[in-house]
């Protein structure tokens, strides 16, 4: 099961579209929630059994 503690983690996209990323030594599938291109910094916005939902880091609200 995915852990909500991954929310807020950032990484750089290596290719556009949905894919796979290694965080803390574990492979996770992710899906883009915003339009993003290779080289963009993204942040994990949601975690579900299907994978991570990521969006552009500059669009993530800070509380």
Secondary structure, 3 states (H helix, E strand, C coil): CCCHHHCCCEEECCCCCCEEEEECCEEEEEEECCCCCCCCEEEEEEEECCEEEEEEHHHCCCC
